[in-house]
Amino acid sequence: MKDYAIVFSSFYKAAYARDLLQAQRIWPSMGKIPASMMKSCGYALYLEEPSMEAALEILKRKDVSWKEVLSISNSRG
């Protein structure tokens, strides 16, 4: 299973998106994106693959924009 990071330009945008998703029972974790993954700083919501598509649809419906979506390897398979 893959993990994903939805990258936002600021803490406030990421926190707003997190709150919208939690209201729909999607529980992302939030944190600063590592500098090794991006050229600029930013914050990301981290999600597992099963909830990724639904999360992006919710954010699109609410007109919440993000910088990019990154696929992250994990050790769970």
C-alpha positions, 0 to 999 in steps of 0.5 A: 500500500502507498502513502501520499502527501498532499502538499500545501503552501502554508500551515493554515491551508493545510490545517483548513484542509485537515479540518474539512477532511476530518469533518468527512471522517478522513483522518490525515496526519499533518506535518512539515514537508521534508526539504529533501522532498520539495525545493520550497517549504510547505506543509502536507497532509499524509494519507494512506492510499484507500482514502486518497481519492476521496480526500482529493474529491472533497478538497476539489468540491470545497475549492481548496488548492494544493501545490502537489501530491507526492507518492511516498514509499513505506515499509508496510508493503 
